Amino acid sequence: MRVVHVASEVAPFAQSGGLADVVSGLPAAQAETHGLEVGVIVPLYRGVASRLADAGVVLDPGGPLALQVGVHSIKASLRIARVGRVRYGFVDCAALYDRPGNLYGPGGAGEWHDNHVRFGALGAAALAGAPALLGGSLDVLHCHDWQAGPAAIYARLATKPPAIVATIHNLAYRGIFPKTVMDELGLPWSTFNQHGIEFYDQVSFLKGALAAADAVTTVSPSYAQEILTPQYGEALDGFLRWDVKRLLGIVNGIDTRSWDPKTDPALPASFSRDDFANRATCRSALAQEHGLPLGDDEPLIGAIARMTGQKGLDLVAELAPELEKIGARMVVLGAGEHELETRFTYLAEKFSQHVAVRIGFDVSLARRIYGGSDLFVMPSRFEPCGLGQLYAMRYGSIPIVHAVGGLRDTVTDGSTGIQFHAPTVPALRAAIVRAVALFRDRARFTKLRRAALSRDSSWLASALEYVQLYRSLRV
Ligand code: GLC
């Protein structure tokens, strides 16, 4: 079976969030353990080629692609690399992707004015390049999030389309553009209606993809249910209820080879679920690195997230002044909304003995936090899956999570972590107080830690679920 994943990010070459982890981990598992021919098609952004070179991956010069994307004639090439058993096709088009700033805009939350063209071209390139990438025609086109929407929409226009799967990693990002892009990108007006790409008289790339797909998946079973309600449906719940026939939640895995506390070079000491005495070294090193004094009965709490409303770090900020009274210390890592960044920087100055903050995206520090913290807090208001809690458990940090979406599905209260039931300061406070008491009960906490360290978060089971879905779609 030949499968191509289309996405805007893939770790570790181009990453702004959890999507990139999935787009590298899932295809690898499908190729390695299920014997599929798997490709991944992503843009060649600035910096990707040098990151590939650093990783020792050879990037083929590739064949030219002459793309007609609506009114735009675009010259690109598909540059091929092999990463393990997966073939990567990087769409090389300097005019569209070789830019400063982040993946989607010049910086901050700003967006490039031509993102519809950038991701329209990604879709066209994926369809034109997939057969060469995989050495034959495509059986399954797997599109991730709104940026891969045009791939799904264009594929649906073919006389013999492959099976099309669309995965929603976050419904909050719908890829909305003015309807003038219909003609500009050559999208069929027949889909411009409530059952198709139209969204309040504009265009939603995500909605277009969901309408074009044979099956839609989300990254956890709970999120698949939640998005059918107005509370989590982002104004698409009605459409999802009535127009999307096959909607399925498959929980994300993580790359347990790269994320292994036994071999992780980012950790000052290695440990495993069978022997985690060394974890104490990681803990004191983390506290020291951040200038936090730390008593034996004071847990060190970690928090790592994009600083956006979704992740609920504002609730954590509210509680920072109370940490002394609660008897815990905290390390926060993240970047995002300016206001929240400033607030955390201020808190770290004011409560320097209890709160340390690093603004940024730093995988190595993230690993030290997962491996050195005792508790890991995720008060997300909604969470399609969440990967932080999986990394935390894998590294023996006990997650404290709002019981929503994938957090609810992956953390078992009282066994591998702690759940709370409302994204509010009082609920979070109560959960942290409960966790601190647990931490002080050595025997119970060790049991919890062992259970968390033993949880199987590998891709094995979930990759198989996707393969079974593909098989069910092929007629
Ligand atoms: C998005 C979601 C997150 C999910 C990730 C990977 O970032 O917000 O919940 O884990 O995608 O699927």
Residues whose N, C-alpha, C, O or C-beta is under 5 A from the ligand:
A	BS01	GLC	G17 G18 L19 V22 H169 N170 V219 E383 P384 C385 G386 L387
